[in-house]
């Protein structure tokens, strides 16, 4: 029996997340790669698009997770947990997360991918598009007025051992004139 047939049989031919029966497709839950039905869910196109693209998230669509989070299928639990985490600023999603239970191995599957994806999603690039990494050295390409510190960081100033701002790909941190400051990546050039 094909994976899709197994999934349709397991789910009763409906989305395992929102119960829709329209436009179903199989989704291999990352980072799993083996073509076994226990690594897949079957979901509607609407759920799939929102799983893949955070910009398409519609919070109310996911209220059905209050039922699907109790699935006996680990892959369904993993996706439900990930989506609830994306929505945790919603009070109802946070309430569901506080009740959520997964076996430790399943929880590890859920957590590892989101952390990895978040790290991969944010790429800090300098003015020329070069990838910046933690600890790199950069040079300022423009005079920068440092707000609150009362000085101007001059063009050509080397900033050593930079730190990446993990939730903003357009910012790094570094020391200039002995002060730790935030610098926009578009004003630096990687050196060394």
N, C-alpha and C positions, 0 to 999 in steps of 0.2 A: 504494500500500500504506500502511495506517495505521502510525503510530509503534509502537503496541503489537505489531502483526504483525511489523514489522521487528525489534523487540526480542526477541520470542519466537523468531524465526528465528535471530538472532545468538546467543542464549543456549542454544539447544536446549530452549526452554521450561522453564528452571530459573533459580532465583535466581542472579544473577551474583556474589553475595557468598558464600552458604553452600551453594549447589547444591540447595536444597530445590525441589520441583516443586509445592508446595502454596500456594494463595492468592497468586498472583503479581499484582503491580501495577507500573505504571510510576512512576518517580520522577525528576522533573526536578531535576538536580543544581544547586543554587544556586551562584552568583548568575545562572546562565544563564537566559534567558527564552524563547529561540527554540525553537519546536516542531520540532526536528530530532532524529533518533534518537541522534546522537552526543552530545547534551546530556543524555540519559536513561540510567538503568539500569533493569533489571527486577529486582525483589526481592520476597521473600516478606513477608507481613505482620509476622512476627516481626522481621526486619531493619529494616523501615520504621519500626516503633514505636520501636525502640532508636535509630535515626538521629535521629528527631524528638524523643525525650524521654530526656535523659541519665539521669533517675532510673530508667528501665527497663533500663539496661545490665546485661547478663549476660556477664561477661568470657569465660567458656568458650565461649559461642556464637560468638565471633569468631575462634576459633583457625583456622577455615577461610580466613582472610585470608592465611595463608601460601601459599595457592595463588592466590587471586583477585588478590592484589597484583601478580602478573605478567601480568595481562590486557593485551591489546593495545588495549583500549578505554580511552581517557583518562578518561571519566566513572567507570568502575569503579575505576581507580587513585586518582582524587580521593577517592571515598568510602572506599576501603580505607585511604588515608593518614590521613584525618580520624578514622576510627574507631580506628586504631592510636594516634594521638596522644591520644585520650581515655583510652586504656588503658595509657599509657606507664609507669604505676607497676607494671604487670605485667612481669616480666623477659622473658617470651617476646615481648610486644608491642614492648618496647624493642629486643630483638634484631632483630625484623623491620624496625623503622624504620631501624635502622642499615644494613640491606641494601637498603632501598627506593630505587628509582630512577625519576625522572620527568623528562621534558623540561622545560626552564625555564618554558615557557608553561603547561604542565599544573600544575607546582608552584605557579605564581602563582595559578592558578584554585583550587587546594586551600587555600593559605594565606590568601588574601584573605577568603574567606567565614568561616573559623573566627575570624579576628581581629575581623571586623565583627560576627559573631554574639555573641562574648564581650562586646564593648563594649555592644551593644544589650541583652544579657541583664541586665546590672547597672545598675539605676537607683537612684541614691542619692536618697531622699526624706526631707524634713524631717518634723517632727511633724504638720504639716498636710497632708502628701502633695504638697508642692511639690517639683518636680525640682531637685536641686542639681547645679551644674556646677563644674568646676575654676575656681578664682579667685573664687567667690562669697563674699559676706559673710553670716555667720549670727550669731544672738544665742542665748546659752544660756538655756533656759527653766527650769533647775533648778540649784541648787548642786551642783557635782561635786567629790568628793574625788579629787584627782589622785594616784594611787598612785605611790610612788617619788619624787615631787617635793616632798612635804611641804607642799602648800598646797591650798586649796579654790578652785576656779574658781567665782566667784559668778554667780548668776542675773542676767541682763541684760548680761553681759560680751559685747562684740562680738568676733567672731573673723573677721579679714579674710583674704582670699586663701587660702581653704581648698584642700586637696588631697584628691582622692578616693582611697580605698583600692580599687585595681582588682580585688582578688579577694574583697572583702567589701562588699556594698551597704549594710550597716548601720553602716559606719564611715567617718569622714572624719578628716583631720589638720589641725591649725592651731596657731598660736602663741597661748599665753595666758601672761601674766607673763614673756614672753621665752623660754618653753620650748615646744618642739614636742610636742604631745600628740595622742593618738588620742581622738576623741569619738564616741559613739554618735549616729547621726542622729536617733533618737527624742527626744534632749534638746536639739535645736536648731531654730530657726525662721529661715527665710531672710529676709534684710533687704536693703533697698536696691534 
